[in-house]
Amino acid sequence: MIGRIGLKWEQFYECPVILADRDLVEQGSDEILRDALTKDIAFLVVGDPFGATTHTDLVLRAQEAGIPCQVVHNASIMNAIGCCGLQFGHPCFQNENGFQLYSFGETVSIPYWTDTWQPDSFYDKIASNRSRGLHTLCLLDIRVKEPTTESLTKKKKEYQAPCYMSVSEAAHQLLQIIKRRKETGDHQNRDVIASEKTVCVGVARVGSPSQKIVACSLEEMRTTDLGSPLHSLVIAGRIQPLELEYLVQFAANKEALEQLIASDPILI
């Protein structure tokens, strides 16, 4: 898709468009900046221009080289998550998902697990947010042009097929963490933190015509199919009456969602 768009841009602007993969951005900043002293160079990114440290580093390198920079800011999932009810500003304002953005705690990233690597520290941040009644935005893993395990020992690079974590995969990993911690006693007296009945909101393709939002329990989210990427997951904290009024429109069963909220000590 990006390749087709790049071709259209080349035809429209009559100049080359280079697809900058991770290797080029992280290791080839000199190549990106090489002609910027004499030509106008645009570096286009998805989401917030400063959403990645590599982008900040690129600006610093340009400044050190005396290259003038102009940043054109863009929407990102960090503020567009309002589509599920969250929004910045006065408590009278809501975003599309019904939550209020000032009620969000620290954002977390949920990585793909492997057979030998299954980190769960992100769960502690979710637990910390919920203990304070705050919602948690979970950014789900994206793997594009990731080298295969075998290629790491070879001179010729080979890459895995692109994959994008879904809300169902993220919910499955969270439920596994909850189960493990209960079995080891690490979840003792912390049922209010998270459980299978914890209310969450899955969002997909935010800002596009095919945008989709679903509100349900974490257990139900494990089997929810929101279609093609990109997906994000919100673990609810304390839900205010106005938030609930907005949120129920995304529930398959309005009464069931209201019962989940009523029975969750954190959400009352």
N, C-alpha and C positions, 0 to 999 in steps of 0.2 A: 504494500500500500504506500509506504513512504517513498519507495522507488518511483512509483507512478506519479506521485505528487511532485517529487523532485524534477522529473522530466518536464512536467507542465511549467514549473517555475523557470527552468532553463529556457524553455521556449518563449515564455512571457518576458523575462528580464534580459534574455540574450546574453547570459553569463553562466559559467559552470556552477553547479550545485553539488557539493561533496557530502555524502552521508558520513557523519562523524561518529564512529563507534567508540566504545569505551577506551580502547587502546589509543586511538587518535587523541581523544580529549584529555586523557590522563598522562600520556607520554609524548604527545606530539603538539604541545602548545606552541612551540617555536614555528612549526609548520603552519598553524592557524594564523599566527601573528606576522608571519614572514612578509607578506605584501601589504599589511595594514598601514604602514607608514606612507604609502603612496597611493593606496586604493581604498575604497569603501568595502569593508568586510563585515558581513552580518553572521552572527552565530545564533542560530535559532534553537530553542529548547522547548520541551513540553513542560508546562506548569510554570512555577515561579523561577525567574532567572537565577536567583540566589538559593534555590532549594537544594543545591548540591555544592559541597566544598570545592569540587573541581572547577565549578563555574566562578566562584569567588577568586580562586587562585588564578584563573585566566585573566580576570579583570586586574588583579594586582600586577601580574606580569606585563600587561599592556601599559599600565600606569608607569611602571619602572622603565619601560622602553620609550616613554614619552608619547604613547599612542592615545589620542583622545578617545574616550568611551562614552557612549550614550546608552542607557539602559531603558528598555521599554518593558514595563512591568506587565504581568499576565496573571490571569486567574489560575489557581491550582486547587488540588483536592483539599488543601488545608483550609481554604475558605469556601470553596464550592460545596463542601460537605453539607452546607446549609440546605442542599437539596433534600436531605433526609430529615430536616427539621431543626438544624443548628444554624445559628447566625450571630455575627458580631453585633455589638451595639446595645441599644436600649432593650430592656426585657420585653417591651411591647412588640419588638420586631422578631420575626421567626424566619428561618430559612425553610426550604421546601420539605425537609424531613421532620420538621416540627420541634427540633431541639434548638436550644439557644447556645451560641458559640462561646459565650462567656462562662458556660457551665462545663466546658471541656477541661480535662487535665492534660497531663503529658501524653503526647502522641507516641505510639510504639510501632515497631516494624516486626512483622511475623515472617520469619524465613522458612524456606522449604527445609524439611528434615531429610536426613539420609539414614541409612542403617546404623552408621557409626557416629553421627553428629545430630543431636536433638536438644538444642538449647531451649531453655524455658524462662530465662530472666525477664523476658517481656511480660510474662504473666504477673510478676511481682509489681510491675508498674501499673498494670490494669487493676490489681488488687488495691494498690495504694490510692488510685483515683477513685475507685468505688467506695472505699472506706470513708472518703470525704464527700461522697455523693456526686462525684464528677464523672462525666462521660469520657470514653476513651476512643479516639480515632485510631484504628489499626490499619497501617499501610501494608499491603500484601506483596509478597516477593514477586519479582520479575526477573526472569533469566533469559537474557538475549546475548547471543554470541559468547556463551560460557564455554571454556575449553573442556573437553572430555578428560576424564581421569587418565586415560591411556596417553593422550596427547601431551600431558605434562612431562612425560619422560621421552618424548620424541622431539626432533627438531621441527617437524612439520606440524603446524597447529590443526587440530580438528575440533569442531564445535558441536555442542549439543543442540538439539532442535529447540527453538524458542518456546518458553512455557510461562504461563501467568497464573499465579495462585488465585483460586476462586474462593468465594465466601464459605462454601461448603468444606473445602480443604482446610481453611483457617479454623473454622468451628470444630472440625474433627481433631485438629492438633490441640486446641484449647481444652476440649473434653478429655483428651488423653492426659494432659497435664493435671487437670482437676482430679481425675481418677487416681493417678499416681500419688498425688499429694495426700489424698484421703487414705490410701493404702499404707503410706509411710508415716501417717500421723501429722504430717506437716500442715494439713488442712484442719487440724483440730480447733474447734471453737471458732471456725472462720467461715461458717456456712453462708454468712451474709456477704462474703466477698464475691464468690462466683459459684454457680452450679449449673446443672443441665437446664434449669428453668430461668436462668438469667436472661433478661430481655436484651435483644440486640437488633441492629438494623443493618441489612446488607444493601449496598448500592452498587450499581454497575453502569458503566459508560456515562458517567456524570457529565451533563452539559450537552449531550447529543440527543437527536430526536428519538433514539431508542432507549433513553435513560430508564432504568428500572430500580425500584426501591421496595424492599420487603421488611416488615417488622414482625418478629416472632421470638420464640425461645432459642437459646443456643443449641439445644437438642434438635429442634426443627430446622435450624439453619444448616445443620450438617447434611440434610437431604434436599436443600433448596437449590434449584438451578436458575441462576440469573442470566445464563447465556454467555455470550462472548465477553472478553475482557474490555476494559480494566475494571477490577472489583476493589471495593474497600469495605471494611467492617467496623461498625460502631458498637461498643459494649456500653450499654446505658448505665448511667448513675441514677441520681434522684431525678425523677420526672415530675415536672411541675404540671398543674392542671391544664394550662394553655398548651404545653408541649404534648400532653396526652391527647388533647382534642385534635391536634394536627396529626399526630403520629398514627392514630387508629385507622386513618384512610389507607395505610400501607399494610394493614394486617389482613390476613386471609380470614381470620375469625376475630371480630372486634371484641366480643365478650370474653373470649379466651385470653386475649392480650390484656384486657383490663383486670382479669383475675390474676394473671401472672404478676402484674404490677402491684396489686393489692396484697399479695402474699409475700412480696419481697421486702424485707425490713429496710434495705437500702433505698428502695424506690418510693417509699411512703413519705 
